[in-house]
Amino acid sequence: MSSNQQVLLGSRPSGWVTEANFKIVESPIPRPAEGQILVRNHYLSLDPYMRGRMNDTKSYAAKQELDQVMIGGTVGEVVESKSPKFKAGDLVQGMYGWQQYGCSDGTGVNKIDASRVPMQAYLGVLGMPGVTAWVGLLDICAPKAGETVVVSAASGAVGSVVGQIAKLHGCRAVGIAGGKAKCDYVVKELGLDACVDYKAGRLRDDLKAAVPGGIDCYFENVGGEILDAVLARMNAFSRIAVCGLISQYNATEAYGVKTFQSILTNRIKVQGFIVSDRPELWRKAVPDLIGWVAGGKIKYRESVADGLQNAPKAFIGLLKGENFGKQLVKLV
Ligand SMILES: NC(=O)c1ccc[n+]([C@@H]2O[C@H](COP(=O)([O-])OP(=O)(O)OC[C@H]3O[C@@H](n4cnc5c(N)ncnc54)[C@H](OP(=O)(O)O)[C@@H]3O)[C@@H](O)[C@H]2O)c1
């Protein structure tokens, strides 16, 4: 490899993001200065939050700047180290973005152990999405055994972990996902009690049938019509963890929720959260997740795009539901 391929944000989308919003460029491979490391990225994580960063609006995090490397989590190998904290050959997880090589002083870069799980698991089930599932379900919803937990985007990186943790805690777990294949996976592979295919055209009836005792906890990943249908089935004193609203990320007009009154009449506790606000919970969540994955109690699935040049297409696919499990880009 003689140069560093990078994907930059070329322009801000209005409505749906397109491949034309990205620029693919070749740059020289950076040379590490004293105290720095050079990392060859093996996998890039694609995540829905990146869509929000592409907008020029106020949010919980800084916007992605134009003509800069797109933000993103990566795992890879230290190929040159001028830092006493790392040596060549170390496998690391960091935020080097949409590029083949990253160079930094190692701040925010963690060594990873890939002896029991493949390195890319640290971008999914053992990384930010897995911890998000743990925090939203166990800290915010706090379900008790026997309660009914519903999760949307149930076959995805976050949702698949939510449903399985709910089962491990003795709950009745019901997924909502798009299409028969995803719903079959959620029930037959992940072991949830039921899954509603929201694309089948009977969302409200199918959800009603799947939760005969109502819903005690809802892990919200999508918003829109699904949120409306779920709110109508929530029990008194139920809880909602608002993790994401992916149906709205490319919308030019916000969906108006019609069943908001359920929050009052059912005294529902609704809390939005951003996983990075809770660093103290990562220390609890990661060992749990490693134990569950290594013990075969939590399964996961990946969609892997090949090569950085395919990252924009894969990212748009993720926002449209074309991924099936954690969306990654293989760079090596
Ligand atoms: N708060 C936090 O700290 C935090 C951290 C990580 C992720 N998140 C949020 O968690 C959610 C899931 O993220 P993820 O990384 O696990 O992605 P993911 O579920 O692996 O992939 C996204 C999925 O969203 C579903 N989807 C897309 N458009 C939809 C629509 N219009 N209606 C319903 N479902 C739609 C698709 O599944 P179907 O085919 O089933 O529709 C798609 O596969 C996102 O909203 C994300 O922003 C939040």
Ligand as a Chemical Component Dictionary entry (heavy atoms), coordinates in Angstrom:
data_LIG
# 
_chem_comp.id                   LIG 
_chem_comp.type                 NON-POLYMER 
_chem_comp.pdbx_formal_charge   0 
_chem_comp.three_letter_code    LIG 
# 
loop_
_chem_comp_atom.comp_id 
_chem_comp_atom.atom_id 
_chem_comp_atom.alt_atom_id 
_chem_comp_atom.type_symbol 
_chem_comp_atom.charge 
_chem_comp_atom.model_Cartn_x 
_chem_comp_atom.model_Cartn_y 
_chem_comp_atom.model_Cartn_z 
_chem_comp_atom.pdbx_ordinal 
LIG N1  N1  N 0  -28.333 6.756  21.619 1  
LIG C1  C1  C 0  -27.163 6.190  21.333 2  
LIG O1  O1  O 0  -26.167 6.380  22.029 3  
LIG C2  C2  C 0  -27.087 5.283  20.133 4  
LIG C3  C3  C 0  -25.957 4.496  19.899 5  
LIG C4  C4  C 0  -25.971 3.615  18.809 6  
LIG C5  C5  C 0  -27.072 3.560  17.962 7  
LIG N2  N2  N 1  -28.128 4.368  18.204 8  
LIG C6  C6  C 0  -29.343 4.305  17.376 9  
LIG O2  O2  O 0  -29.805 2.966  17.424 10 
LIG C7  C7  C 0  -30.533 2.671  16.244 11 
LIG C8  C8  C 0  -30.007 1.373  15.642 12 
LIG O3  O3  O 0  -28.652 1.550  15.273 13 
LIG P1  P1  P 0  -27.785 0.315  14.762 14 
LIG O4  O4  O 0  -26.378 0.776  14.656 15 
LIG O5  O5  O -1 -28.104 -0.877 15.566 16 
LIG O6  O6  O 0  -28.334 0.119  13.273 17 
LIG P2  P2  P 0  -28.985 -1.205 12.675 18 
LIG O7  O7  O 0  -30.203 -1.531 13.443 19 
LIG O8  O8  O 0  -27.918 -2.249 12.550 20 
LIG O9  O9  O 0  -29.375 -0.750 11.209 21 
LIG C9  C9  C 0  -30.381 0.189  11.032 22 
LIG C10 C10 C 0  -31.743 -0.506 10.870 23 
LIG O10 O10 O 0  -32.761 0.443  11.063 24 
LIG C11 C11 C 0  -33.929 -0.016 10.428 25 
LIG N3  N3  N 0  -34.613 1.053  9.724  26 
LIG C12 C12 C 0  -34.109 1.881  8.789  27 
LIG N4  N4  N 0  -35.059 2.717  8.360  28 
LIG C13 C13 C 0  -36.191 2.411  9.024  29 
LIG C14 C14 C 0  -37.519 2.920  9.008  30 
LIG N5  N5  N 0  -37.862 3.917  8.216  31 
LIG N6  N6  N 0  -38.400 2.362  9.847  32 
LIG C15 C15 C 0  -38.058 1.362  10.657 33 
LIG N7  N7  N 0  -36.824 0.820  10.718 34 
LIG C16 C16 C 0  -35.902 1.357  9.896  35 
LIG C17 C17 C 0  -33.490 -1.091 9.422  36 
LIG O11 O11 O 0  -33.938 -2.346 9.895  37 
LIG P3  P3  P 0  -35.308 -2.977 9.317  38 
LIG O12 O12 O 0  -34.926 -3.651 8.038  39 
LIG O13 O13 O 0  -35.711 -3.895 10.396 40 
LIG O14 O14 O 0  -36.233 -1.844 9.063  41 
LIG C18 C18 C 0  -31.977 -1.016 9.463  42 
LIG O15 O15 O 0  -31.394 -2.278 9.216  43 
LIG C19 C19 C 0  -30.374 3.888  15.341 44 
LIG O16 O16 O 0  -31.517 4.706  15.471 45 
LIG C20 C20 C 0  -29.170 4.598  15.918 46 
LIG O17 O17 O 0  -29.167 5.982  15.623 47 
LIG C21 C21 C 0  -28.153 5.229  19.263 48 
# 
loop_
_chem_comp_bond.comp_id 
_chem_comp_bond.atom_id_1 
_chem_comp_bond.atom_id_2 
_chem_comp_bond.value_order 
_chem_comp_bond.pdbx_ordinal 
LIG N1  C1  SING 1  
LIG C1  O1  DOUB 2  
LIG C1  C2  SING 3  
LIG C2  C3  SING 4  
LIG C2  C21 DOUB 5  
LIG C3  C4  DOUB 6  
LIG C4  C5  SING 7  
LIG C5  N2  DOUB 8  
LIG N2  C6  SING 9  
LIG N2  C21 SING 10 
LIG C6  O2  SING 11 
LIG C6  C20 SING 12 
LIG O2  C7  SING 13 
LIG C7  C8  SING 14 
LIG C7  C19 SING 15 
LIG C8  O3  SING 16 
LIG O3  P1  SING 17 
LIG P1  O4  DOUB 18 
LIG P1  O5  SING 19 
LIG P1  O6  SING 20 
LIG O6  P2  SING 21 
LIG P2  O7  DOUB 22 
LIG P2  O8  SING 23 
LIG P2  O9  SING 24 
LIG O9  C9  SING 25 
LIG C9  C10 SING 26 
LIG C10 O10 SING 27 
LIG C10 C18 SING 28 
LIG O10 C11 SING 29 
LIG C11 N3  SING 30 
LIG C11 C17 SING 31 
LIG N3  C12 SING 32 
LIG N3  C16 SING 33 
LIG C12 N4  DOUB 34 
LIG N4  C13 SING 35 
LIG C13 C14 SING 36 
LIG C13 C16 DOUB 37 
LIG C14 N5  SING 38 
LIG C14 N6  DOUB 39 
LIG N6  C15 SING 40 
LIG C15 N7  DOUB 41 
LIG N7  C16 SING 42 
LIG C17 O11 SING 43 
LIG C17 C18 SING 44 
LIG O11 P3  SING 45 
LIG P3  O12 DOUB 46 
LIG P3  O13 SING 47 
LIG P3  O14 SING 48 
LIG C18 O15 SING 49 
LIG C19 O16 SING 50 
LIG C19 C20 SING 51 
LIG C20 O17 SING 52 
# 
